[in-house]
Amino acid sequence: MQYKILNDGNKMPMLGFGVFQIEPNLTQKCVEDAISVGYRSIDTAQAYFNEEQTGAALRTAIEGGVKREELFVTTKIWINNMDSETKALKSIETSLKKLGLDYLDMLLIHQPYNDIYGTWRVMKRLKDEGVLKSIGVSNFYADRVADLCENTGVVPAINQLECHPFYQREALKKVLDSYGVAFWSWASFAEGKNDIFKNQILQSIGDKYGKSVAQVVLRWLIQRDILVIPKSVNVERMRENFDVFDFTLSDDDMKLISTLDTDKTLFFDHTDSERAKWIINVWKDKFK
Ligand SMILES: NC(=O)c1ccc[n+]([C@@H]2O[C@H](COP(=O)([O-])OP(=O)(O)OC[C@H]3O[C@@H](n4cnc5c(N)ncnc54)[C@H](OP(=O)(O)O)[C@@H]3O)[C@@H](O)[C@H]2O)c1
């Protein structure tokens, strides 16, 4: 495993396991499988509605001999839990309870909406108390990152963003680098969109190294110093996605992959008001 030393000094695995869109009744088994494959970083969120099941798997792992310190557990606070500092704090306590943990390795603000600043203050306080080892954000574009860093002086450890061969975000990465914020890719495989697993360029590169498209994509991100959390419910694919540390893509192959960039989201443009409205309201009722 390769690790990233974050700007707060904490050490985080470059490769982890994401549990978005894993049904709650499958989550415990999937996370247990992922941990048995070797994954130690697990990424969930309040809005994935599977924190309890993720927590049950973490407990099984710890009871089976995996040390808590080996695990790197992330969750994310959802928009509708960020109405006030009191509500944010309560929801973080609830997440800890659901996960069965007394500290989190990472807490992210999931979306750049609602009371970001009040929530950030709560998160900073909990970091100082040791309840949160690292704090970060997700889906923050360059202007939001600059605003948070300049106006609070508390620089996020990481920013989790859509990033895959069709949306490479080099300009945003430069801004994050300038602040010392690590870049974490979500939807590294674009959730299979654009027929990524059959992409000819990625396939031909994979053939050269005896690797699959999925492995090429993860390796390409890791070589860009971008952390990854591929999701799979299939244990064979979990193994495949984990096996990316025994080869190095050449500069020419890195450049060839950069030609796939369309510089367009395949999911959400957070600056689009209709999209923002949808995201803000989609799970509002579940967070009353
Ligand atoms: N912060 C955010 O706003 C945000 C948003 C989205 C996601 N995320 C995080 O990022 C993680 C990953 O993103 P994602 O789940 O959206 O998408 P993803 O990792 O790009 O794609 C997952 C899809 O790829 C398939 N897959 C996985 N490995 C494969 C392989 N080796 N070969 C072929 N197909 C493969 C999976 O199918 P099977 O499961 O059937 O194998 C699933 O359909 C999430 O789980 C979540 O933790 C964060």
PDBQT file of the ligand as one rigid body, heavy atoms in Angstrom, charges set to zero:
ROOT
HETATM    1  N1  LIG A 301     -18.247  12.740  -2.247  1.00  0.00    +0.000 N 
HETATM    2  C1  LIG A 301     -19.161  12.469  -3.148  1.00  0.00    +0.000 C 
HETATM    3  O1  LIG A 301     -20.013  13.304  -3.477  1.00  0.00    +0.000 OA
HETATM    4  C2  LIG A 301     -19.165  11.109  -3.768  1.00  0.00    +0.000 A 
HETATM    5  C3  LIG A 301     -19.996  10.862  -4.885  1.00  0.00    +0.000 A 
HETATM    6  C4  LIG A 301     -19.954   9.574  -5.446  1.00  0.00    +0.000 A 
HETATM    7  C5  LIG A 301     -19.113   8.613  -4.905  1.00  0.00    +0.000 A 
HETATM    8  N2  LIG A 301     -18.341   8.876  -3.809  1.00  0.00    +0.000 N 
HETATM    9  C6  LIG A 301     -17.433   7.866  -3.205  1.00  0.00    +0.000 C 
HETATM   10  O2  LIG A 301     -16.597   7.319  -4.232  1.00  0.00    +0.000 OA
HETATM   11  C7  LIG A 301     -16.762   5.903  -4.266  1.00  0.00    +0.000 C 
HETATM   12  C8  LIG A 301     -16.547   5.390  -5.670  1.00  0.00    +0.000 C 
HETATM   13  O3  LIG A 301     -17.384   6.040  -6.588  1.00  0.00    +0.000 OA
HETATM   14  P1  LIG A 301     -18.674   5.378  -7.239  1.00  0.00    +0.000 P 
HETATM   15  O4  LIG A 301     -19.100   4.240  -6.399  1.00  0.00    +0.000 OA
HETATM   16  O5  LIG A 301     -19.648   6.433  -7.474  1.00  0.00    +0.000 OA
HETATM   17  O6  LIG A 301     -18.192   4.862  -8.653  1.00  0.00    +0.000 OA
HETATM   18  P2  LIG A 301     -16.974   4.068  -9.307  1.00  0.00    +0.000 P 
HETATM   19  O7  LIG A 301     -16.046   3.546  -8.278  1.00  0.00    +0.000 OA
HETATM   20  O8  LIG A 301     -16.474   4.916 -10.416  1.00  0.00    +0.000 OA
HETATM   21  O9  LIG A 301     -17.729   2.887 -10.041  1.00  0.00    +0.000 OA
HETATM   22  C9  LIG A 301     -18.362   1.839  -9.398  1.00  0.00    +0.000 C 
HETATM   23  C10 LIG A 301     -18.934   0.946 -10.501  1.00  0.00    +0.000 C 
HETATM   24  O10 LIG A 301     -17.875   0.275 -11.185  1.00  0.00    +0.000 OA
HETATM   25  C11 LIG A 301     -18.066  -1.130 -11.128  1.00  0.00    +0.000 C 
HETATM   26  N3  LIG A 301     -16.736  -1.738 -10.945  1.00  0.00    +0.000 N 
HETATM   27  C12 LIG A 301     -15.952  -1.641  -9.870  1.00  0.00    +0.000 A 
HETATM   28  N4  LIG A 301     -14.771  -2.268 -10.092  1.00  0.00    +0.000 NA
HETATM   29  C13 LIG A 301     -14.835  -2.767 -11.338  1.00  0.00    +0.000 A 
HETATM   30  C14 LIG A 301     -13.925  -3.508 -12.123  1.00  0.00    +0.000 A 
HETATM   31  N5  LIG A 301     -12.720  -3.841 -11.669  1.00  0.00    +0.000 N 
HETATM   32  N6  LIG A 301     -14.324  -3.880 -13.383  1.00  0.00    +0.000 NA
HETATM   33  C15 LIG A 301     -15.533  -3.537 -13.845  1.00  0.00    +0.000 A 
HETATM   34  N7  LIG A 301     -16.456  -2.831 -13.144  1.00  0.00    +0.000 NA
HETATM   35  C16 LIG A 301     -16.095  -2.443 -11.889  1.00  0.00    +0.000 A 
HETATM   36  C17 LIG A 301     -18.982  -1.373  -9.954  1.00  0.00    +0.000 C 
HETATM   37  O11 LIG A 301     -19.793  -2.486 -10.175  1.00  0.00    +0.000 OA
HETATM   38  P3  LIG A 301     -19.929  -3.691  -9.073  1.00  0.00    +0.000 P 
HETATM   39  O12 LIG A 301     -20.200  -3.062  -7.757  1.00  0.00    +0.000 OA
HETATM   40  O13 LIG A 301     -21.047  -4.498  -9.615  1.00  0.00    +0.000 OA
HETATM   41  O14 LIG A 301     -18.587  -4.405  -9.130  1.00  0.00    +0.000 OA
HETATM   42  C18 LIG A 301     -19.843  -0.092  -9.967  1.00  0.00    +0.000 C 
HETATM   43  O15 LIG A 301     -20.891  -0.231 -10.895  1.00  0.00    +0.000 OA
HETATM   44  C19 LIG A 301     -18.182   5.716  -3.709  1.00  0.00    +0.000 C 
HETATM   45  O16 LIG A 301     -18.450   4.395  -3.332  1.00  0.00    +0.000 OA
HETATM   46  C20 LIG A 301     -18.187   6.710  -2.576  1.00  0.00    +0.000 C 
HETATM   47  O17 LIG A 301     -17.499   6.189  -1.452  1.00  0.00    +0.000 OA
HETATM   48  C21 LIG A 301     -18.363  10.126  -3.253  1.00  0.00    +0.000 A 
ENDROOT
TORSDOF 0
